[in-house]
Amino acid sequence: MPITLTNLQASRPLHVPLSSGVTLRLSPGQTSGALPDVEISDNPKVEKLAGQGLIDVRPSKPASSGRASAAKSAKGAKGARSTTTAAKRAAPGRATRRATAGRAADQPSTGS
């Protein structure tokens, strides 16, 4: 069952070590995405943080339409970023145009 972690501190970020070896950084009041429950099971550091009242561990709410919807959302977000990147590549700045023009002029012609 997936779980979420919430940083209950109001003043500073919190680094939560997970069982897989990954460290999760949570800003004040931030809630993590859904994590597998094996990430916190038998994890003394997470238990200590929860016991001190620094984090809140709760079951994650299941997605209403399943994984397919999440995959489509992620794909749409990637598409938006790649469109922006493609637009930047299509319209290079003046410095790039000058450098390209200079390289073309410096190369010897191979014509007859």
Order of alpha helices (4+ residues) and beta strands (2+ residues): beta-beta-beta-alpha-beta-alpha-alpha
